[in-house]
Every structure is written in C-alpha cells, then in structure tokens.
Amino acid sequence: MSQKNISDWATWSETLAQPEIWREWADKCDFAAHKTWIDQQTFDEVWFCGAGTSAFIGDIIVAGLERERGTYALRSVATTDLVAQPQAFLSDRNPLVVSFGRSGNSSESIGTLEALDALAPNAPRLNITCNEGSTLATRQNDATRVIVLPAETHDSGFAMTSSFSTMLLTALMLFSAKGPNTTKLHNAADGFDNVQATMQNLIGPAPERAVFLGTGAMTFAAREAALKVMELSAGRIPCLWDSVLGFRHGPKSFVTDQTEIVVFTSSEIPAVRYEADLIAELRQQFPNVRVTSIGPDGDVDISHPDGSVWAAPNAILYAQLAGCIWAHAMGLNVDNPFEGQGTLTRVVSGVQLYEVIR
C-alpha cells in the first residue's frame, strides 16, 4: 500500500467532522415535531433496535436514561435477536420500535421490518437512518415516521463514527424525559473540541490488547469503544469491555503487561468512588500497564454537564482516534481494514432471511 497521511483517510475526516455535524443538526432538525409525533402514538414501551454499533446505541440510551425515564419503559432489543426469535419478542406486545441504521439496508434491518409487518403491523415505528435512499427511509406504513440524518453522517469508511454519535444524540433528544434541548447538542460539540487534541496527543503506540471499562451508560460506551479498536485494527488488537465493578469477576485475567486499559469515569456518587478504587488497584497491580481515565478530572477531562450519557460520544472519541492511528501505523487500509479478506463488509448483507410464522 502506498504511504498516505492519516488525514487522507475518510474515517479520520469523518471522525473529526462530528462536532460541526451536531451543531448544524441542532439547528436543522425539528425535534419538537418528532417529539409530538411520539407523544401521539399508543404503545406500551419503547424498543431501541439495531445491529452491532447500532444496537449499542440502544444499550447506552436505556442505561443512561434510567434515572429520568418518563411514563413508558425503555428497552434495548438488538435486531440480531429480534429477527432470530420474532415471536418471542412480538407476541402480545405493542412497542414503539425505534430502528437505527447507518445504511438502513442491513439484513437485520429488513428482517425487523418484515417481523413487524407479520406480527405487529400496527406498532408505531420510528426509523432513524443516515441513508435517504435506504429501506429504513423508504419502506413505510401509516404507523411509520422517518428521520434522515445529514448526508455527512453516512460514513464512507468501514467503522461507524458520526453515524453512531448523531443517531445516539438524536434519540437522546427525543426520549429524555426533560424533552428536546438543543443546548445539549452544542455542549456535546464543545466538549469534543475541548478534548480532541488532548486525546490525540495522549495516544501512544498500539498495544497488544486493550480494555475499555465504564459504569452505567459508559459500560456500553466501553463496548462500542472496544469494537471500534478491533474493527479498525482488523482484529490485530483484541479488546475486552466490561463494567468497572464487573471487571474483577474474572475478565481481569485478560490483562497482560502489553495491555492498555481505558476507564470511562463518572460524575455520580458512588460510581466515581468505585472507579477511582479500580484505577488505583490496576496501577498498583500492573505497574507496566498504561491505565487512562477519561471523564471528569481524568487524564482526559471530559465534563458531564448534561449527564454522562450525553458525554458518551466524546469518551468513545478516544477509541475512534486511537483505532485510526493504530491501524494507520500498522499499514492497514483505515477505511477498509478487511480489504482483500472478504470476511467483514461495511454493510452486513447476504444473510438468509426466513419467513416469519404468524
């Protein structure tokens, strides 16, 4: 492969473009109208559905809005689970199904729509996608509402970056019990600008392994961070994710002297105390291991003015930047790390979908 500058990779540019996308989206999207539509629907609970990174969006939201949930329950249901067992999920249920999809054309996105058509045709659907020509954007019924994000969020690279963060922030705007507040999008954008250079300067040589940890919503932010590094390194850097308190219960055996550990920290008590205890323990037990804290007063100081869930995209930024830097140093195609292998593709397709039995 010819030598390129890291700035030549689309994934790098798409990562750095996020704050400006959020600012423009704050002014462009009619969040109030979307919220009114949601409030007019009849449903028992809200399901956040997607596959891979799009599924992790739901995990982050449900954990992050636990304290301020409204009159309905929030649930994260991966489309990879729903498509495999549609009757188990949809029997006698009337959810509002929120589907996330960068391409909007993955096999499981289509399979979810087919399962809904067969088993819950009247269930309201809110499709959030980055692709205006996708199945999620164009296949609609009377109970469907579609939000198409700015074209810039339809990442051309393999790894989801601005697509992930903008879908997450859009859903937070709509399902926070306090209602849409565009100041929070601007706060997220400002937070990105405040930490991006610090993060970039802090990233060292590629480790042999990496661990990402967090509490609450940040646990699932850690999951997305781990996936980003594994994807961008084409699996050359194995990664583990867990909760701060869960890590001691076996997963800590993953750590070697060539492991990097990143802890996404909180601003809430007692979580912040448990996190501080674990960080001190890891630094004492593994003196040769790089342990980085990302959060309020951390090695990378990310404030949480609107709650930790709103800061999740900026915590994950570390993994997006590091994944790009490490992949580039390895000589990989950052925009398509699996080039020539044929094992993973940007959009999962070719999955045989089977008939949903009513």
C-alpha positions as CSV (number, residue, x, y, z in Angstrom):
1,M,0.0,0.0,0.0
2,S,1.3,3.5,-0.9
3,Q,2.1,5.7,2.1
4,K,-0.7,8.1,3.0
5,N,-1.1,10.7,5.6
6,I,-3.6,9.8,8.2
7,S,-5.7,12.9,7.2
8,D,-6.1,11.2,3.8
9,W,-8.4,8.5,5.2
10,A,-12.1,9.2,5.1
11,T,-12.6,7.6,8.5
12,W,-10.2,10.2,10.1
13,S,-12.0,13.1,8.5
14,E,-15.4,11.7,9.4
15,T,-14.3,11.3,13.0
16,L,-13.2,14.9,13.2
17,A,-16.3,16.2,11.5
18,Q,-18.6,15.2,14.3
19,P,-19.0,18.4,16.3
20,E,-19.9,20.6,13.4
21,I,-22.4,18.0,12.2
22,W,-24.0,18.1,15.7
23,R,-24.2,21.9,15.7
24,E,-25.8,22.0,12.3
25,W,-28.2,19.2,13.1
26,A,-29.3,21.0,16.3
27,D,-30.5,23.9,14.1
28,K,-31.8,21.9,11.3
29,C,-33.8,19.0,12.9
30,D,-37.4,19.7,14.0
31,F,-37.1,17.8,17.2
32,A,-40.3,19.3,18.6
33,A,-42.3,17.9,15.7
34,H,-40.8,14.4,16.1
35,K,-41.4,14.5,19.8
36,T,-45.1,15.5,19.2
37,W,-45.5,12.5,16.9
38,I,-44.1,10.2,19.6
39,D,-46.4,11.5,22.2
40,Q,-49.4,10.9,19.9
41,Q,-48.7,7.2,19.5
42,T,-50.1,4.4,21.5
43,F,-47.5,1.9,22.8
44,D,-46.5,0.0,26.0
45,E,-42.8,0.5,25.8
46,V,-40.0,1.9,23.5
47,W,-37.6,-0.5,21.9
48,F,-34.3,0.7,20.5
49,C,-33.2,-1.7,17.8
50,G,-30.2,-2.1,15.6
51,A,-27.3,-4.5,14.9
52,G,-23.7,-4.1,16.1
53,T,-22.8,-0.4,16.8
54,S,-26.5,0.5,16.1
55,A,-27.5,-2.0,18.8
56,F,-25.1,-0.4,21.3
57,I,-26.9,2.9,20.8
58,G,-29.9,1.4,22.5
59,D,-27.8,-0.1,25.3
60,I,-26.3,3.3,26.0
61,I,-29.7,5.1,25.9
62,V,-31.5,2.7,28.2
63,A,-28.7,2.7,30.8
64,G,-28.3,6.4,30.5
65,L,-31.9,7.4,30.9
66,E,-32.7,5.1,33.7
67,R,-32.9,8.0,36.2
68,E,-35.1,10.2,34.1
69,R,-37.3,7.8,32.2
70,G,-40.8,9.0,31.6
71,T,-44.2,7.2,31.7
72,Y,-43.0,4.3,29.5
73,A,-40.3,1.7,29.8
74,L,-37.3,1.8,27.6
75,R,-35.7,-1.4,26.3
76,S,-32.8,-2.2,24.0
77,V,-33.6,-5.1,21.6
78,A,-30.9,-6.0,19.1
79,T,-32.3,-6.7,15.7
80,T,-30.0,-9.8,15.6
81,D,-32.0,-11.1,18.5
82,L,-35.4,-10.0,17.2
83,V,-35.0,-11.4,13.7
84,A,-33.9,-14.8,15.1
85,Q,-36.8,-15.1,17.6
86,P,-39.6,-12.7,16.4
87,Q,-42.4,-14.5,18.1
88,A,-40.7,-14.4,21.5
89,F,-40.4,-10.6,21.3
90,L,-43.5,-9.6,19.5
91,S,-46.2,-11.9,20.8
92,D,-48.9,-9.7,22.5
93,R,-46.6,-6.7,22.5
94,N,-47.3,-3.2,21.2
95,P,-43.9,-1.4,21.3
96,L,-42.8,1.8,19.6
97,V,-39.9,0.4,17.6
98,V,-37.0,2.8,17.1
99,S,-34.7,1.4,14.4
100,F,-31.2,2.7,13.9
101,G,-29.3,2.1,10.7
102,R,-26.4,3.8,9.1
103,S,-27.0,2.2,5.7
104,G,-30.6,1.3,6.6
105,N,-30.2,-1.7,4.3
106,S,-28.7,-4.4,6.6
107,S,-30.2,-7.8,6.5
108,E,-31.4,-7.5,10.1
109,S,-33.0,-4.0,9.5
110,I,-35.0,-5.5,6.7
111,G,-35.8,-8.6,8.7
112,T,-37.1,-6.5,11.6
113,L,-39.5,-4.6,9.3
114,E,-40.8,-8.0,8.0
115,A,-41.2,-9.3,11.5
116,L,-43.2,-6.2,12.4
117,D,-45.3,-6.5,9.3
118,A,-46.2,-10.1,10.2
119,L,-46.6,-9.9,14.0
120,A,-47.2,-6.3,15.0
121,P,-48.3,-4.4,11.9
122,N,-49.9,-1.6,14.0
123,A,-46.9,-1.0,16.2
124,P,-45.6,2.5,15.6
125,R,-42.1,2.7,14.0
126,L,-39.5,5.5,14.2
127,N,-36.7,4.8,11.7
128,I,-33.5,6.8,12.2
129,T,-31.1,6.4,9.4
130,C,-28.2,8.1,7.6
131,N,-29.2,7.0,4.1
132,E,-32.2,8.7,2.5
133,G,-32.5,6.0,-0.2
134,S,-32.4,3.1,2.2
135,T,-35.1,0.6,3.1
136,L,-35.5,2.2,6.5
137,A,-36.1,5.5,4.9
138,T,-38.4,4.4,2.1
139,R,-40.4,1.4,3.4
140,Q,-43.2,2.9,5.4
141,N,-46.7,2.3,6.5
142,D,-49.2,4.6,8.2
143,A,-47.6,4.0,11.6
144,T,-44.1,5.0,10.4
145,R,-42.1,8.1,10.9
146,V,-38.6,8.5,9.4
147,I,-35.7,10.8,10.5
148,V,-33.0,11.0,7.9
149,L,-29.8,12.4,9.3
150,P,-27.5,14.7,7.4
151,A,-25.7,13.1,4.4
152,E,-22.4,13.7,6.1
153,T,-23.3,11.1,8.7
154,H,-23.5,8.3,6.1
155,D,-19.8,7.3,6.8
156,S,-18.0,6.0,3.8
157,G,-15.5,4.2,6.0
158,F,-16.0,0.7,7.4
159,A,-16.2,2.0,11.0
160,M,-19.3,3.9,12.2
161,T,-18.3,7.3,13.7
162,S,-20.5,10.3,13.0
163,S,-23.4,7.9,12.1
164,F,-23.2,6.3,15.6
165,S,-22.9,9.6,17.5
166,T,-25.5,11.5,15.7
167,M,-28.1,8.7,15.8
168,L,-27.4,8.4,19.6
169,L,-27.7,12.1,20.3
170,T,-30.9,12.4,18.1
171,A,-32.6,9.6,20.1
172,L,-31.5,11.2,23.4
173,M,-33.1,14.5,22.3
174,L,-36.4,12.7,21.7
175,F,-36.6,10.3,24.6
176,S,-35.1,12.2,27.5
177,A,-38.0,12.9,29.9
178,K,-37.0,16.5,30.0
179,G,-37.7,16.9,26.3
180,P,-35.5,18.2,23.4
181,N,-32.9,20.8,24.3
182,T,-30.5,21.8,21.5
183,T,-28.1,23.3,24.1
184,K,-27.2,19.7,24.9
185,L,-26.1,19.1,21.3
186,H,-24.0,22.2,21.4
187,N,-22.5,21.2,24.7
188,A,-21.5,17.8,23.2
189,A,-19.9,19.6,20.3
190,D,-18.0,22.0,22.6
191,G,-16.9,19.0,24.7
192,F,-15.5,17.3,21.6
193,D,-13.5,20.4,20.6
194,N,-12.2,20.7,24.2
195,V,-10.7,17.2,24.3
196,Q,-9.8,16.1,20.8
197,A,-6.3,17.5,20.8
198,T,-5.6,16.2,24.3
199,M,-6.7,12.7,23.3
200,Q,-4.7,12.7,20.1
201,N,-1.6,13.7,21.9
202,L,-2.1,11.1,24.6
203,I,-2.4,8.1,22.2
204,G,0.8,6.0,22.3
205,P,2.0,3.0,20.2
206,A,-0.5,0.3,19.5
207,P,-0.9,-2.1,22.5
208,E,-1.2,-5.9,22.0
209,R,-4.5,-5.8,23.8
210,A,-7.0,-3.2,25.0
211,V,-9.6,-3.0,27.7
212,F,-12.4,-0.4,28.0
213,L,-14.4,-0.1,31.2
214,G,-17.3,2.1,32.5
215,T,-20.3,2.4,34.7
216,G,-23.9,2.7,33.6
217,A,-24.2,4.1,30.1
218,M,-20.4,4.3,30.0
219,T,-20.3,0.5,30.3
220,F,-21.9,0.3,26.9
221,A,-19.9,3.2,25.6
222,A,-16.9,0.9,26.5
223,R,-18.4,-1.8,24.4
224,E,-18.6,0.4,21.4
225,A,-15.0,1.7,22.0
226,A,-13.7,-1.9,22.2
227,L,-15.5,-2.7,18.9
228,K,-14.0,0.4,17.2
229,V,-10.5,-0.6,18.0
230,M,-11.0,-4.3,17.0
231,E,-12.7,-3.2,13.7
232,L,-10.1,-0.6,12.7
233,S,-7.2,-2.9,13.6
234,A,-8.8,-5.8,11.7
235,G,-8.7,-7.9,14.9
236,R,-5.0,-7.4,15.5
237,I,-5.7,-5.7,18.8
238,P,-8.1,-7.9,20.8
239,C,-10.3,-5.9,23.0
240,L,-12.4,-6.5,26.1
241,W,-15.2,-4.4,27.6
242,D,-16.9,-4.6,31.0
243,S,-18.3,-2.6,33.9
244,V,-16.0,-1.2,36.5
245,L,-17.3,-3.5,39.2
246,G,-17.7,-6.5,36.9
247,F,-14.1,-6.4,35.7
248,R,-12.7,-8.0,38.8
249,H,-15.0,-11.0,38.5
250,G,-12.8,-12.9,36.0
251,P,-12.4,-10.6,33.0
252,K,-9.3,-9.0,34.7
253,S,-7.5,-12.2,33.7
254,F,-7.3,-10.7,30.2
255,V,-4.7,-8.2,31.3
256,T,-1.0,-8.6,30.4
257,D,1.9,-6.2,30.5
258,Q,1.2,-5.3,26.9
259,T,-2.4,-4.2,27.6
260,E,-3.9,-0.7,27.5
261,I,-6.8,-0.1,29.9
262,V,-9.1,2.9,29.4
263,V,-11.7,3.7,32.1
264,F,-14.6,6.0,31.2
265,T,-15.3,7.7,34.5
266,S,-18.5,9.2,36.0
267,S,-19.5,12.3,37.9
268,E,-22.0,10.5,40.1
269,I,-21.5,9.1,43.6
270,P,-20.9,6.4,44.5
271,A,-19.9,5.3,40.9
272,V,-16.9,7.7,40.8
273,R,-15.5,6.2,44.0
274,Y,-15.7,2.7,42.7
275,E,-14.0,3.8,39.5
276,A,-11.2,5.6,41.5
277,D,-10.6,2.5,43.6
278,L,-10.3,0.3,40.5
279,I,-7.9,2.7,38.7
280,A,-5.7,2.8,41.8
281,E,-5.8,-1.0,42.1
282,L,-4.9,-1.6,38.4
283,R,-2.0,0.9,38.6
284,Q,-0.7,-0.9,41.6
285,Q,-1.1,-4.4,40.3
286,F,0.0,-3.8,36.8
287,P,2.7,-1.1,37.0
288,N,3.8,-1.7,33.4
289,V,0.3,-1.2,32.0
290,R,-1.0,2.1,30.7
291,V,-4.2,3.0,32.5
292,T,-6.0,6.0,31.2
293,S,-9.0,7.7,32.8
294,I,-11.4,9.6,30.6
295,G,-14.1,11.7,32.4
296,P,-14.4,14.5,34.9
297,D,-10.9,15.3,36.3
298,G,-9.5,12.3,34.5
299,D,-6.3,12.1,32.3
300,V,-8.7,13.4,29.7
301,D,-11.0,15.7,31.5
302,I,-14.5,15.4,30.0
303,S,-17.2,17.2,31.9
304,H,-20.7,15.8,32.1
305,P,-22.9,19.0,32.3
306,D,-25.9,17.1,31.0
307,G,-25.2,13.7,32.4
308,S,-22.7,11.0,31.4
309,V,-24.9,9.6,28.7
310,W,-24.6,12.8,26.7
311,A,-20.8,12.6,27.0
312,A,-20.6,9.0,25.7
313,P,-19.7,10.1,22.1
314,N,-16.8,12.1,23.4
315,A,-15.5,9.3,25.5
316,I,-15.7,6.9,22.6
317,L,-13.8,9.5,20.5
318,Y,-10.6,8.2,22.2
319,A,-11.2,4.8,20.6
320,Q,-12.1,6.3,17.2
321,L,-8.9,8.3,17.2
322,A,-6.7,5.6,18.6
323,G,-8.2,3.0,16.2
324,C,-7.4,5.1,13.2
325,I,-3.9,6.0,14.4
326,W,-3.0,2.4,15.3
327,A,-4.5,1.0,12.0
328,H,-2.6,3.6,10.0
329,A,0.7,2.7,11.8
330,M,0.1,-1.0,11.1
331,G,-0.2,-0.2,7.3
332,L,-3.8,-1.1,7.2
333,N,-6.5,0.4,5.0
334,V,-8.1,2.5,7.7
335,D,-11.3,2.9,5.6
336,N,-11.5,-0.8,4.8
337,P,-9.3,-2.8,7.3
338,F,-10.5,-6.1,6.0
339,E,-9.6,-5.3,2.4
340,G,-8.8,-8.5,0.4
341,Q,-10.1,-10.8,3.2
342,G,-13.8,-10.9,2.3
343,T,-14.7,-11.7,5.9
344,L,-16.4,-8.5,7.0
345,T,-18.1,-5.8,5.0
346,R,-19.2,-2.3,5.7
347,V,-22.9,-3.3,5.4
348,V,-23.9,-6.7,6.5
349,S,-25.8,-8.4,3.7
350,G,-26.4,-11.8,2.3
351,V,-28.0,-13.1,5.5
352,Q,-30.7,-15.5,4.5
353,L,-34.0,-14.2,6.0
354,Y,-36.6,-16.8,6.8
355,E,-40.4,-16.4,6.7
356,V,-41.9,-15.1,9.9
357,I,-44.6,-17.6,11.0
358,R,-47.7,-15.7,12.3
